[in-house]
Amino acid sequence: MNPIRLLLVAFFCIALFPNQVQAEIPSLSAAAVAQIAQKDLEERNLHTEIFVAEIEYKGKFGTPYWMVFWSKTFPAQTDGGKEWGLRIQMDGSFVRMVRKR
């Protein structure tokens, strides 16, 4: 596809679907996300060696959520993989992100 045609397609997508391109303000604040992640680390007694390295909002397409990345990976509690962060929903619930072996 030539560059001009690509720009036109992008322009019309933005014009026709502005809510899909522009993220809405999250219902759960970044500060609340940081507290949830820190509390999880403290409850598992990991806070002395692991910390929150990055928090990223994922809300442009689909259901919005927050990604929390740990400072380093560590052995997961259940399946022998490596835990690298949390995926936190707007209601405060979360799942641990684990890379399986």
N, C-alpha and C positions, 0 to 999 in steps of 0.2 A: 504494500500500500504506500502510495507516495506521501510525503510529509504534509502537503496541503490537505489532502483528503483525511489524513489522520487527525489533523487539527480541527477540521470541520466536524468530524465524528465526535471528538472530545467536547467541543463547544455545544453541540446539540444534546449530548448526554447530560452535561451540566445544566443546560437550560431546561430540559424536560424532566430531569430527576434531581433537583437541587437537594432534597432531603437525604438522598442516598450518598451524595458526595460530601456534604457539610455535616460534620458530627454535631450532635446535640450536646448540651451541657449534661454531664453524667449525674445521675441521681445519688451516687455514692462518691464522696470527695476523695481526692488523693490522700489527704490527711487521715481520713478514716481507713483507707486501704493500708497505709503505712502502719496504723495502730493494729489492724487485724493481723498483718504479717508479723509484726514484732511480738504480738501476744502469742502467736503460733510458735515462734522460735523459743520464747521464754517457757511456754508450757512443755516443750520437748527438751528443755535445758540445752539448747543449741546456741543461745544468744551470746555466749562468750567466745565462740569461734566462727559463727556465721552471721552475716548482716545483710540487710536489704541493699542491693547494689543499684537497682534500677526499678522504676515503676513506669509502665507504659499503658496508655489508654487505647483500647481497640474498639472504636465505635462508629467507624465510617460505613461499614456494611454489616448487615445482620444484627444480631443481638449484641449490645455493647457489654464489654467486660474489661477488667484490668488484668495486666500481667505483671507479676512481681518476680524479679530475678534475684537469686541469692548471690552472694559474693563468691561462692565456690560450690561445686556439686559435692554431695555426700551420699553415702549408702542409704537407699530407701528403706523404710521400715518393713515393707512386706515382701516384695518380689525380687530382691537382689539387684534392682536397677540403681540408677543414680538420680537423686532428686535435684532439680535445678531451680525450682520456683513454685509459685502458686498462680492459679487462674481464679480470680475473685469476681463473682457476679455482683450485680447492682444491689442485691438484697443482703450482701455480706457473706453469703455462703461461698465456699471455695473447694477446689480440688488441688491436690499436690501434683505437680508436673514431674514425671519420672521418665527418664530414658531407659528403656529396657535393654538388656544385654543381647 
